[in-house]
Amino acid sequence: MLQTQVTGEAQALIERLENRTARTAVIGMGYVGLPLVTELGTAGFSVTAIDVSADKVSAVNRGESYIPDVQSADIARLVEQGRLRATADFEALSEVDTINICVPTPLRKTKDPDLSYVVAATEQAASHLRPGQLVILESTTYPGTTEEVLQPMLEAGGLKAGRDFFLAFSPERVDPGNARWHTGNIPKVVGGIDAASTRVAATLYQQIVDTVVPVSSARVAEMVKLLENTFRAVNIGMVNELALMCRDLQVDVWEVIDAAATKPFGFMPFYPGPGLGGHCIPIDPYYLSWKARQNGFESRFIELAGHVNGYMPRFVVERIGEALNEVGKPLRGSRVHLFGMAYKPDVDDIRESPALDIVKLLERRGAIVSYTDPFVASFAEHGLAMTGVPFDEAFSRGFECAVLTTHHKAFDYAKIAAASPLIVDTRNALKGYSGPHIVKL
């Protein structure tokens, strides 16, 4: 536990946090914000959920969850108990003691950080800021954002961070679809712009998570998140390149990884795939490399991994074309059916999903594309608009080539293996099945 001595506004807020009479607010009701709201309410805090989406506000107030990892029963219970209310009115910020900002931080087309959502949320927090409040940014961003962007905006009204109000960064570590690890039991890193801010923010999280990890500054906390996801992106990039190499060497990359993973030290298995997806891993390394360039440092290793990972959807399409060619069929005019549109198994999230790029590339080459995904009934994203086909109907309609892009547990892989004339498996989902019609990545 952090032992920094605090007085005045900080001590008063700490006492309200420890006896759980502090009023809390969360801006952004997505995959990060809604689980956080649930933990705060379950811990006994009064929570105001704020989002610009009228649909999300209405759903929360009805006691309904639209996030698979959050149960509707938990939301309904908190609403009925009067601990949770949702609103699109930012005026509510003037009534609370703590504000957690959990809004998206996407990339621009130029691969530069887009902080427009963070800036908009901070503007609202600044316009309602009062002495004694705590503001925490959880949105992934580059090192320095909290001090260089948020702090000046919040101090513009005359209040001083660390004295009149408190400001910190705590990276979200949500892993959608992970039944074992959730907001309550994932260790929470937190770093303030000063010692008092770190202490106050740590106290808030100590009420709702099992383990809090204070660090020396907001900048360190921001870097922690980027290290975690850049580590994954770089290692996935390395193993994707290995997959390309193994193809030419006529070696099964999956068998190589499984054998290497038997080493009890010095090795951590990563697996190839059709590309990176989600709201973090494809994006966070670019935040880090962008910030590095601002300081005159060229992050060659990170950008090389991004290049390899970005190439994978194109490689998958090449494999599909080669597989069809082997059976005497052209890609143009062939029916290609994707099993999976979400970026990872057992979630409905298609943000940055490599399946979207694969669809675009296939259609550009004249293929007739359809898909099945039990979590994604339809979508309109990146200039694409499609409606999924039920699993059994996909086979009755027929197709020339199946592509396993997401390894959902709900898929009947035995049927896919038996009833598909040709399969390109990008996830090793058909491990244990064999046949000349099964083509691995």
VEXBA-732129 format. One record per residue: z, x, y of N, C-alpha, C, O in turn. Coordinates in pm, whole numbers, plus 50000, padded with zeros to 5 digits. Layout:
ZXYZXYZXYZXY/...
REM end
This chain:
500005008449881500005000050000500005008850125500695019050130/499235004750225499145012350349500475011750425501015000850445/501005023250468502335023750530502295025850681503345028350741/501135024850743501025026950888501975017650963502015005550936/502725023151057503625015151138502845007851246502025013851315/503114994851262502434987051364503454978851440504554976051391/503084974951561503974966851644503154956051713501934955451698/503824947551790503164937751876502284928051801502704922151701/501044926351851500114916651794499854919251646499754909851567/499744932151610499464935551470500594930951378500334925051274/501834933751417502964929951334503074914851321503384909651214/502834907851430502914893151427501874887351331502164878051257/500644892951333499594887951245499894891651099499674883551009/500404903651076500774907550941501794897950882501694894050765/502764894050962503784884750913503164871250877503534865250776/502224866450958501574853650928500694854850803500564845350726/500094866650784499284868650664500164869050540499814863150437/501284875950549502154877350432502824864250394503064861750275/503134855850492503694842750455502604832050444502894820350419/501364836250464500164828050442500094815650531499614805050492/500604817450652500464806950752499304809850847498964801550931/498694821650834497534825050918496374815750884496184811950768/495604812150987494424803850968493214812950958493004821651043/492414810950855491294820050827489954812950846489864800650837/488934820750872487564815450883486604825250820486814837450824/485544820150761484484828250702483164823350755482844811550744/482374832450815481044829150865480014833150760479904844950726/479274823450709478274826150606478744821350471479684826950414/478104810950419478544804750294477564807450181477124798250112/477234820250161476334824050053477094829649934478224825749907/476444838949863477024844749742478294852749770479094854949679/478494857149893479694864549930480724855249995481894855549959/480274847250088481184838950166481884828050087483094826150102/481144820850002481774809649931482844814249832483914808249828/482604824849751483694829749667484914834449748486044832449705/484674840549863485774845049948486574833249999487804833549999/485884822750041486544810550086487444804949976488574800750002/486934804949855487684799549742488954807649717490014801949693/488844820949723490024829349701491064827349811492264826749784/490604826249936491534824250047492264810950033493484810250049/491524800450002492144787349986493084786849869494164780849878/492714792949758493554793149638494844800649664495884797349606/494784810949750495974818649783496914811049877498024815649903/496484799549928497334791450014496984791450160497664785050240/495924798650198495514798950337494734786350374494094780050289/494794782750501493904772650558492594779750592492594789850663/491464774450542490184781250557489174772150626489024760450591/488474777850723487344771050787486074778550747485914790350777/485194771550679483914777450637482844773750739482644761950769/482164783850792481174781450898479794786050851479634797250803/478824777350866477454780950831476494772650915476784761150949/475354778450948474354771251028473564761450942472844753050995/473704762350810473014753250720473774740150706474894739950654/473174729250751473814716150739473984712350592474954705650557/473064716450506473164713250364474384719850301475094713650222/474624732450336475784739450280477084733550332478054732050257/477124730450459478314724350518478634711150450479784708550414/477624702850432477814689850368478284691450224479174684150178/477684701050152478064703150012479524707250000480254701949916/479954716650083481354721150077482304709650110483304707750041/482004702150212482874691050250482904679950146483854672150140/481854679150063481844669549951482564675149829482764668249730/482944687949838483594694149724482624698849619482964699349501/481414702449661480384706749567480014721349591479844725749704/479874728649481479454742749489477964743749457477464736949368/477284752249530475864755049505475704769549459474584774649451/476814776149429476834789949380477324789649235478424784649209/476554794849140476954794148999478324800148971479034795348881/478724810449045479984817149019481194809649074482334813449046/480974799049150482064791149208482014777049149480974770549152/483134772549096483184759349035483374748449140484164749949233/482634737649124482774726349217484204721049216484714716749319/484854721249099486224716149090487164723849181488084718149239/486934737049195487794745149282487564741649429488524740649506/486304739649467486004735649604486594721949634487214719949738/486394712549542486894698849561488414698749575488954691449658/489094706749495490564707149500491044712049637491984706549694/490394722549688490804727949818490534718049931491334716850024/489404711049923489084700950025490094689650021490584685150124/490424685049899491384674049884492774678049933493504669749987/493134690549914494434695449958494484698250108495554701250162/493344697150174493294699550318493294714250355493514717650472/493044723050259493014737450287491654742350329491524753250385/490614734550303489254739050329488454728350400488444716650360/487784732450505486794723850570485624732550612485794744350644/484454726750613483254733950653482684727850780482804715850802/482064736150860481494731350987480364740551031480294752150990/479494735351114478454743451177478824746551321478064752951393/480004741851365480474743451503481324756051515482434756651463/480804766051584481514778751598482714777751691483494787251702/482874766451757484064764351839485344765651756486414768651809/485214763351625486374764251536486964778351532488114780051493/486194788451572486684802151570487854804251666488674813251645/487924796251768489014797851865490354793551808491404796451867/490334786651693491574781351635492114789851522493194786951470/491384800451482491784807951362492354821551399492234826151513/492974827851299493584841051318492714852251262492754863551311/491924849151159491064859351098489644853951085489434842051061/488664862951102487244859251092486554869451002486484881251036/486034864950891485234873550802483764870150820483364858550806/482964880050851481524878050871480784882050743480804893750704/480144872250678479464874350550478044869050559477674859750487/477244874750646475884869950669474874880050614475234891550590/473624875950594472634885050537472294896750629472364895650752/471934907950569471424919550643470134924150575470154934050501/469034917350598467764920850532467104932850600467644938750693/465924936050551465104946450612463944940150687463444929550648/463524946650793462284942650859461104947450775461284955150681/459914943050809458724947350735458534962450742457894968350655/459074968550847458974983050863460044990550785460145002750796/460864983350706461974989050628463124993750718463945001850676/463184988550840464294991450929465334980350916464984969050881/466624983250943467674973050931467454961351027467084963251143/467684949350977467644937351059469054931951072469564925450982/469684934751185471074930551210471144917651290472194914551347/470054910251296470034898351383471094888151343471694881751429/471324886351211472344876751166473744881651201474594873751242/473974894651186475274900351221475514899151370476614895551413/474494902251450474634901351596474914886951639475754884551725/474204877451579474404863351615475824858851581476454851851659/476324862851464477684859051424478714865751514479724859651549/478464878351550479404885651636479424879751776480474879251840/478284875351825478244868651955479144856451956479874854052052/479104848751848479954836951838481424840851832482274834651896/481724851251754483114855851745483604860851880484734858251920/482734868051951483124873552083483374862452184484294863452266/482574851852180482734841152278483984832852255484414825452343/484574834052135485794826452105486994835652076488034830952030/486824848652103487864858352069489104856352156489014853652276/490254857552093491514856852166492454867652113492224872752004/493504871152187494434881552143495054878152007495364866651978/495214888551925495874886751797494944883651681495414882551567/493654882251704492724879051596492274891651521492294902751574/491864889451397491284899951313489844896251281489574885151237/488934905651303487514903651270487124914051165487344925951185/486554909451055486124918550948484654915850917484264904450893/483864926350917482474925350874482394928950726482894939450685/481774920250645481584923150503480104925450470479784930450362/479214922050560477784923650535477424938450524477874946650604/476614941850424476214955650403475404960650522474514953750572/475734972750567475054978150684475174993350685475774999250595/474594999650786474615014250792475925019250855476555011950931/476335031450824477565037050880477505037551033476565042951091/478515031951096478595031651242478405017851301478655015951420/477955008251222477664994951275478894988351338478814982851447/480024989051269481224982251317481634987651454481974979951544/481595000851468482015006951595480925006451701481215004551819/479675008051660478585009251758477994995851799477454994651909/478074985751713477484972751744478554962251769478584956051875/479444960251672480444949451685481484952351792481764943651874/482044964351792483144967151883482764965152030483524958552102/481634970552079481284968152219481064953352251481434948752359/480464945952160480244931652183481564924152193481734915452278/482504927552104483794920552103484674924652220485504916752266/484494936852269485324941652380484744938052517485384940352619/483554932352518482884929252646483674919552732483544919552854/484494911252669485284901452744486574906852800487304899652869/486874919652772488074925752830489164928952730490064936852761/489124923152611490134926252510489814939752445488644943452435/490844946952403490684960452348490934960152197491984955552152/489954965252120490104965951975491224975651938491334986451996/492044971751842493164980051799494434977251877495524981251836/494294970351989495464966852069495584951752083496604945852048/494524945452134494554930952156494004923252036494444912052009/493054929051967492524923051844492214934351748492274946051784/491884930851625491734940951520490384939451453489884928451433/489794950851420488404951051374488274960451255488734971851260/487624955651148487494963751027486204960450954485534950450981/485884969150859484754966850768485264967350626486054976050590/484804957750544485164957750402483924953650324483504942050330/483324962850250482054959750182482214949350072483144950149991/481304939750069481314930049960480864937149833480044946249836/481434932749720481084938549590480764927449490481044928749371/480194916749538479894905349452478764908949356477774915049394/478934905049230477904907049127477584893349067478214889348969/476614886149124476324872549077476074872048927475354880348871/476664862148863476464860348720477384868348633477324867248510/478254876548692479184884848615480464877048591481234874648684/480694873048466481854864748433483144872748432484224867148450/483054885748413484264894048405484784897948541485994897348566/483884902148630484314907248760483964897348870482814892948881/484954893848951484764884249059485574888849180486234899249175/485514881149287486154885249412487624888749395488114898149458/488324881349312489764883449297490174896049225491244901349253/489344901149133489784912949057488944925449082489194935849020/487964924749170487214936749208487984944049318488294937949420/488314957049301489024964349407488304963149541487084964149547/489074961049648488534958549781488754970549870489884973749905/487664977149908487724988250003487784982550144487074973050176/488634988350229488734983550366489014995150460489875003650433/488284995450572488485005850673488394999850812487404993150844/489395002150894489404996851030488935006951132488735018651100/488755002251256488345011451363489525019951410489355029651484/490725016151366491915024351388492925020751280492675011851199/494065027851278495055025951171495615011851171495825006051064/495865006151289496434992751295495464982551237495874973451164/494184983951269493184974651217493074975651066492954965550996/493134987851015493084989650869494274982950804494134976250701/495454984750862496684978850805496604963650805496934957250704/496174957750915496094943150922495074937650823495344928050751/493884943850819492844939250728493274940850583493014932150500/493934952150552494414954350415495424943650376495454939150262/496254939750471497264929450442496604916150406497064909250316/495534912650477494814900250443494324900750298494554891450221/493654911750262493084912550127494154913750019493944909549905/495314919550054496394920649955496904907049911497534905849806/496644896749990497074883249953496114876749854496484866949789/494874881949843493874874549764493194882749654492534877049568/493334896149655492704904249550493764912949484494824915449542/493464917549363494444925249287494674939149344495804944049345/493614945549390493714959449434493004961449567491834957749581/493694967249664493104970549794493054985749808494034992549779/491914990849852491715005249867491465008350014490315007750058/492515011850091492305015250232491645028950245491965038150170/490725030150339490095043050370490325046050518490825037750592/489945058050559490345063050690489625056650807490125057350920/488465050350784487725044750897486745034250850486445033350731/486245026350944485205016550913483945023650867483235018750779/483665035150927482445042750893482475047150747481455046650679/483645051450699483775055150559483545043050469482845044050368/484135031750504483975019550424482515015250419482025010950315/481805016550532480375013150535479585022350443478655017950375/479955035150440479245044850358479525042550210478655045150126/480715037750177481075035150037480085025449974479575027949865/479805014550044478885004449990477495010249969476855007649867/477025018050065475685023650053475615034049941474605035049872/476695041649922476725051049811476635043649678475865047549590/477415032949663477435025549536476035020749498475595022749385/475345014549591474045008849558472915018949560471925017449488/473035029449642472035040049639472125047749507471115051949452/473345049549458473555055749327472795048149220472125054249136/472885035049222472165027049123470655027849144469895029549049/470235026549268468795026649296468155039849256467065039949199/468815050949284468265064049251468195065949100467205071049047/469255062049030469265063648885468275054348816467665058048716/468115042248869467095033248815465705038848842464815038148757/465525044548961464245050848992463935062248896462795063848853/464955070248863464755081348770464355076248632463445081648570/465035065648585464735060748450463415052948449462745052548347/463055046948561461725040748569460625051248559459615049248492/460845062448627459865073348618459805078848475458745082448425/460975079348411461025083848273460225074348183459555078648090/460305061248213459555051348134458055053748149457305052848051/457615056848270456185059848291455775072248213454685072848156/456665082048211456385094448141456345092147989455465097147919/457325084447939457415081947795456195074447744455775076347630/455645065947828454445058747786453325068547753452645067147651/453125078547841452075088447816452415097447698451515102447630/453715099547673454155108147564454245100447432454555106247328/453985087347438454085078647321455475079047259455645080247138/456485077947348457895077747308458505064647358458205060247470/459355058347278460025045947316461195049247408462215054447362/461065046347536462095049947633463415043047604464475048647630/463355030947551464595023547520465365030347408466595031047412/464645035447308465305042647199465935055547251467025059447210/465225062147342465745074447402467065071747475468035079047458/467095061147556468295057947634469445054147542470575058647563/469175045947440470235041947347470835054047276472055054747256/469995063347237470495075347170471305084047266472365089247229/470815085647388471525093747488472875087647522473835094747552/472945074347519474185067347556475305069547455476455065947483/474995075347338476055078247242476875090447283477935092947227/476395098047381477165109547430478395104347503478255096447597/479595108647464480825102847522481205108247659482215104047715/480435117347713480745123047844479455127347912478465130247845/479465127648043478345133348119477075125348120476045130248167/477105112748069475895104548073476275090048094477215085148031/475555083248181475735069048205474375062448191473445066148263/474235052748100472905046848078472445037748192473195029348240/471215039748234470505030548323469225026748252468735034048166/468675015148288467545009948213466355006848304466545002248417/465155009348255463965006348335463724991348342464354983648270/462824987448428462514973248442461294971348531460634981048568/460994958848564459784955948642459924958848791458984956748867/461094963548834461334966248975462734962049012463454956348929/463144964749134464474961249181464464947849252463474944349318/465554940349240465684927549309467094925349358467984933549334/467284914249426468604910849477468774914249623467854919049689/469984911649672470244913249815470814926749851471104929349968/470994935649752471644948449782470824960649740470394968449824/470604962249610470074974749558468684978149614468444989949642/467764968649633466474972449690466534975449839465614981349895/467634971249904467714971650050468624982650101468274989850195/469804984050039470824993050093470385007550109470725013750210/469625013350014469195027250034468375029150161468415039850222/467625018850201466835019950323467725019850448467385026050549/468845012750442469805013350552470325027650568470455032750679/470605033850454471125047550459470075057450507470365065850592/468865056450454467815065950494467425063950640467095073550709/467455051250688467145048550829468165055350919467815061851017/469445053750884470505059950965470405075050960470635081851060/470045080350844469895094850832468805099850925468965110250990/467685092550933466585096651022467015096551168466565104851247/467885086951203468375086551341469155099051378469285102651495/469685105751274470475117851296469715130451256470305141051237/468375129151242467555140851216467565145751073467155157051046/468025137350979468075141450839467085133250758467045120950769/466275139950677465285133150594465835131750452466055141750383/466055119450409466635116950276465525115550172465185104550130/464965126650133463795126750044464105120649908463295113149854/465255123949853465615119249720465655104049716465115097849624/466295097949815466455083449820465095076749837464795066849770/464285082049926463005075649953462035077349835461185068749814/462155088149760461335089849641461695079349536460805073549473/462985076749518463415066449424462885052749467462465044749383/462905050149598462365037549648460885036249620460395025249590/460165047349628458725047149600458475043949453457595035949421/459235050249363459065047849219459405033349185458645026649116/460555028549235460965014749206459985004649263459714994349201/459445007649380458494998549443457164997849370456424988049383/456865008149293455605008549217455675000349089454634996749034/456864997449039457014991448906456304977948890455684975948785/456344968548985455584956148965454084958748943453454952048862/453544968449015452124971948998451884977648858450864974848795/452824985648812452714991248678452744980348572451994980848474/453624970248591453694959148497452354951948490451884948548381/451744949448604450454942648607449394951148536448524945748466/449454964248554448534973048483448724971848332447744971648257/449974971048288450254969748145449724956348092449204955647980/449864945848172449344932748132447824933448115447274928648016/447164939648213445704941148206445274949148084444314945648017/445994960148056445664968547940445894960847810445084961847717/446994953247803447304945747681446234935247653445814933447539/445794928347758444724918447741443414925247702442664920147618/443154936447762441914943747730441884947847583440814947747521/443044951447528443114955647388442724944447293442254947047182/442904931747337442524920447251441214914247299440864903047260/440494921447385439174917147426439134906347531438184898547538/440184905847615440214895547719440404902047856441144911747869/439744896747957439914902048093441154895848158441594885048120/441704902748255442834897148329442374885248413443054875048419/441224886648476440694875748558440394863648468439664864648370/440974852348504440764840148430441734837848316441774826948259/442514847948281443504846448173444754839448225445154841148340/445354831548137446604824748172447774833948137447974837548021/448544837548238449674846548220450944838848256451064833548366/451874838448162453094830648182454304839948189454564847548096/455044839148301456234847448320457474839948272457684828348309/458274846448190459564840948151460624847648239461074858748212/461004840548346461984845748439461424847848577460404854648593/462084842048677461694844248816462854850348895462624857148995/464084847848852465254853548918465274868648902464644874148811/465984875448992465954890048989466844895948879466684907548842/467784887848826468654892548719469004880848629468784869348667/469554883348510469804872348416470864862548463471854866348526/470634849848431471634839248442472084836448585473214832148607/471204838748683471444834748821470194827948873469124828848813/470344821048987469194814149046468644821349168467864815549245/469024833749186468684841549305467344848649286467194856549193/466384845849372465084852449362464834862149477463714867049494/465854865049556465664874149668465184887849619465824894049534/464074892349674463474905349641463134906649493462954917849444/463054895549421462774896349278461414902849253460434899249317/461364912549160460064918749130459064908749072457854910949079/459554897649014458644887548960457754881849069456604878149042/458254880949191457444875949302456254885149328455134880449349/456504898149326455404907749347454424907349230453214908549250/454944905549111454074904948993453144892849002451964893748971/453704881349045452874869349061451764871849162450604868649137/452124877449275451134880049380450014889149330448834886449352/450404899949262449414909549214448524903349106447324905949102/449104895249019448314888648916447304878948976446134878748937/447774870949071446874861249134445764868349211444634863649215/446104879549272445104887249346444004892349253442864894149296/444344894549128443374899449030442724888148950441984890548855/443014875848991442314864548932442984858148813442374849548748/444214862048781444914855848669445424841948709445654839248827/445594833348610446174820048631447644821048591447944822548472/448554820348688449954823748665450834811248661450664802148742/451764810848568452804800648560454104807448522454114819348487/455214800048527456484806448492457464796148438457324784048459/458464801148368459594793248319460874800548358461014812448334/461784793348418463094798948450464094787548455463964778648539/465094787548367466064776548364466914775448489467564765248511/466924785848572467734785848692466914783748819467484781148926/465614784848809464734783748927463674773148896462634776248840/463954760748934463034749748904461744750948986460654747948937/461884755449109460724757449197461144766949308462334769549327/460164772049382460494780849493459334781449591458194778649556/459664785149713458684788049816459174800549887460094800049968/458554811749856459054824649902457904834349919457004834849835/457924842150027456944852850049455504847750036454644854549979/455244836050090453884830650085453514824349954452364820249936/454444823549860454194817349731454954804049723456044802749778/454374794449654455054781649628454674777449486453504774849458/455664776649398455394773449258456484764549202457624764649250/456134756849102457074748749027457074753548884456014755448825/458254755448828458364760748693457944750748587457874738648611/457664756148469457274748048353458404748448252458914759348223/458834737148198459884737248094459504746347977458324748147948/460494751847912460274762047809459284757447702458284764247677/459564746247638458684741747528457294737947578456294740047510/457254732247700455964728247755455054740247779453824739147770/455654751747810454854763747834454024767147710452874771447722/454594765247592453874768347469452834757747436451764760847383/453154745147466452184734547438450974735547531449854732247492/451214740247654450094742447747449234754347703448004754247715/449914764447652449214776247606449024786847713448964783747832/448934799247671448694810447762448154822047680448344822647558/447494831247747446964843047679448004854347669447974862347576/448904854747767449884865747768451204860847827451224854547932/452304863747758453644861147810454204874147867453944884947815/454974872947974455614884748035457104881848049457494872348118/457924889747985459374888147996459864895948118460004908248114/460134888648225460524895148350462024894148378462564902448451/462694884148320464134882548337464734878848202464264869348139/465734885848157466284883548023467454873548028468604877048003/467114860848061468114850248059468604847747917467824848347822/469884845047902470454842047770469884828947713469834827247592/469484819947801469024806847756467674807147686467334797547616/466914817647702465604818247640465714819647487466574826747436/464844812647418464744813847272463774825247242462554823247235/464324837247226463474848947209462754849047075461664854647063/463354842846976462674841946847461384833946860460364837446802/461444823046936460244815046956459234822447041458034821947014/459704829347144458784837047228458034847247143456824848847155/458784854247057458184864546973457194858646873456164864646844/457524846846820456694841046714455504833146768454444832846706/455684826646882454674817146929453774822347040452844815447082/454034834447088453204840047195452104848647135452384857147050/450864846747178449774854947123449854869547166449404878547095/450454871747284450564885247339451764885447433451964876047511/452574895947426453794896647508453904910447571453734920647505/454184910647701454584922947769456054921647802456434913547887/456874929547737458334928747750458814939647845458794951447810/459234935747965459674945548066461164948248060461664956748133/461904940947974463364941947972463934946147837465154946647820/463084949047741463524951947604464284940047547465184941747464/463924928047590464584915847543464244912847398464994905947329/463124918147350462694915647213463054927247121462384929647020/464104934447156464604945147069464934939046933465664929146925/464434944846829464644939346695463464931546643463334929246523/462574927446735461344920746695460214931046697460244940546774/459244929046612458134938546607456824931246584456814919546545/455764938146607454434932546588453474938446687453874942546796/452204939146652451204945046741451004937046869450434942146966/451474924446872451314916146992452414918447094452354912847204/453414926447061454534929247153454304942747219454274953047152/454154942747350453934954847427455164957347514455544948647592/455764968947501456934972147583456494978747713455374983647728/457444978647807457174984647938456694999247922456425005948022/
REM end
